[in-house]
Amino acid sequence: MIWSLIVGAIIGMIAGAITSKGKSMGWIANILAGLIGSAVGQALLGTWGPSLAGMALIPSIIGAVIVVAVVSFFLSKMNN
């Protein structure tokens, strides 16, 4: 459980860095983005590539980038 949260946080931080939204996200948001992104990425792309804590890393990072991009898009629309 703890290992999944740590890996989820790292995946969320990578996704935040790729989308340039990582500075505005906190640790909890990084963990959520990583865990939700992992589920989305593995559902869309499968479980290929290296795996850590039950998460396929490459599909998880791609899924987390999608989640961060979609959430930041909707948050920017709500703030305008």
PyMOL commands that set and color helices and strands:
alter all, ss='L'
color gray80, all
select helices_A, chain A and resi 2-19+22-24+27-45+57-79
alter helices_A, ss='H'
color red, helices_A
select strands_A, chain A and resi 51-52+55-56
alter strands_A, ss='S'
color yellow, strands_A
deselect
rebuild
show_as cartoon
